[in-house]
């Protein structure tokens, strides 16, 4: 078996912890660049996925710690969806993807990495972005550093 070394993944593997909630803890630190938070609204925020599936992978979460959409007040749900719409526009302007995957995983068995705090994933997609690396090597190739992507997305917040 061939091996592809990805030592930067160890930080992610070692950071798994039952303590805290990234969607509560990161916004509370008030260091948006360090925490990759692009935008805050009244009830929600857009944060980059630090371990993205594709370049530009965003997550949108409410500030309120809620496991499901039904636990949010109607105004919070509305703000969450409006923020998802804004994130879609930012990605369109910054990357002009050919498509996007959007999804919510509720509960651990449904694939939620943070099952106690509802959040929406948006993953920009391009023809050919699934090649032999993720299929055979179980490895994604991200072509840009996270903070470079952060800066690119910030440039496209206008009109968001």
C-alpha positions in Angstrom: 0.0 0.0 0.0 1.3 3.5 -0.9 1.2 6.1 1.8 0.6 9.8 1.4 1.8 11.8 4.3 -0.5 14.5 5.6 1.1 15.6 8.9 -1.2 18.7 9.2 -4.1 16.3 9.8 -2.7 15.4 13.3 -3.8 18.8 14.7 -7.4 17.9 13.7 -7.2 14.4 15.0 -5.7 15.5 18.3 -8.2 18.4 18.7 -11.2 16.1 19.0 -12.7 16.8 22.4 -16.1 16.5 24.0 -15.5 19.7 25.9 -17.0 22.9 24.5 -18.7 23.7 21.3 -16.9 25.4 18.4 -20.1 27.3 17.4 -20.4 28.8 20.9 -16.7 29.1 21.8 -15.2 30.6 18.6 -17.6 33.6 18.3 -17.2 34.3 22.0 -13.4 34.8 21.5 -14.1 37.9 19.4 -11.1 37.2 17.2 -12.8 36.6 13.9 -9.8 36.3 11.7 -8.1 33.7 13.9 -11.4 31.8 14.2 -12.1 32.2 10.4 -15.5 34.0 11.1 -16.4 35.9 8.0 -19.7 37.6 8.9 -21.9 38.1 12.0 -25.6 38.9 11.8 -28.1 39.4 14.6 -28.6 35.7 15.2 -26.1 33.8 13.0 -22.6 33.8 11.7 -20.5 32.4 8.8 -17.4 30.5 9.6 -14.9 28.7 7.4 -14.5 25.0 7.9 -10.9 24.7 9.2 -10.8 21.2 7.8 -12.6 21.8 4.5 -14.0 19.3 2.0 -13.2 21.8 -0.8 -11.7 25.2 -1.0 -14.3 27.7 0.3 -16.2 25.2 2.5 -18.3 27.4 4.8 -20.6 26.7 7.8 -23.4 28.9 8.9 -24.6 28.5 12.5 -26.9 30.4 14.9 -25.4 31.9 18.0 -28.0 30.1 20.0 -26.8 26.6 21.0 -29.6 24.5 19.6 -29.4 20.9 18.3 -32.2 21.3 15.8 -34.0 23.9 13.7 -37.2 23.4 15.8 -35.3 24.6 18.9 -34.7 28.0 17.2 -37.3 30.8 17.3 -38.8 31.7 13.9 -36.7 34.9 13.7 -33.5 32.9 14.4 -34.4 30.4 11.7 -35.2 33.1 9.2 -31.8 34.8 10.0 -30.0 31.5 9.6 -31.5 30.9 6.1 -30.8 34.6 5.1 -27.2 34.1 6.3 -27.0 30.9 4.2 -28.2 32.9 1.2 -25.5 35.6 1.9 -22.8 32.9 2.1 -24.0 31.5 -1.2 -23.6 34.9 -2.8 -20.1 35.4 -1.3 -19.0 32.1 -2.7 -20.5 32.9 -6.1 -18.6 36.2 -6.3 -15.3 34.8 -4.9 -15.0 31.5 -6.7 -17.7 31.2 -9.4 -18.3 27.6 -8.6 -20.1 25.4 -11.0 -22.3 24.1 -8.3 -22.7 23.9 -4.5 -23.6 21.3 -1.9 -25.6 22.6 1.0 -26.7 20.5 3.9 -27.6 20.1 7.6 -26.7 16.9 9.5 -28.8 16.5 12.6 -27.4 14.1 15.1 -24.2 12.1 15.3 -25.6 9.1 13.3 -26.5 11.5 10.5 -22.9 12.7 10.2 -23.0 15.8 12.4 -19.5 16.6 13.6 -21.0 18.9 16.2 -24.3 17.2 16.9 -25.4 19.6 19.7 -25.4 22.8 17.6 -27.3 22.9 14.3 -25.3 24.3 11.4 -25.4 24.4 7.6 -22.5 23.4 5.4 -22.0 25.0 2.0 -19.3 23.3 -0.2 -18.5 24.9 -3.6 -18.1 22.3 -6.4 -16.4 22.3 -9.8 -16.4 19.7 -12.5 -13.5 17.3 -11.9 -13.0 18.3 -8.2 -13.5 14.6 -7.3 -10.5 12.8 -8.7 -8.4 9.8 -7.7 -7.1 11.6 -4.5 -10.3 11.5 -2.5 -11.6 8.3 -4.1 -8.5 6.2 -3.8 -6.2 8.1 -1.4 -9.0 9.3 0.9 -7.2 12.7 0.8 -8.5 16.1 -0.4 -6.2 18.6 -2.1 -7.0 22.1 -1.1 -5.3 24.6 -3.4 -5.2 27.6 -1.2 -4.2 28.3 2.4 -7.1 29.0 4.8 -6.2 32.6 5.5 -5.8 33.3 1.8 -9.3 31.9 1.2 -10.5 34.0 4.2 -9.1 37.2 2.7 -10.5 36.3 -0.7 -14.0 35.8 0.8 -13.8 39.0 2.9 -13.2 40.9 -0.4 -16.5 39.6 -1.6 -18.6 40.4 1.4 -19.9 43.6 -0.2 -23.4 42.9 -1.5 -23.6 39.9 0.8 
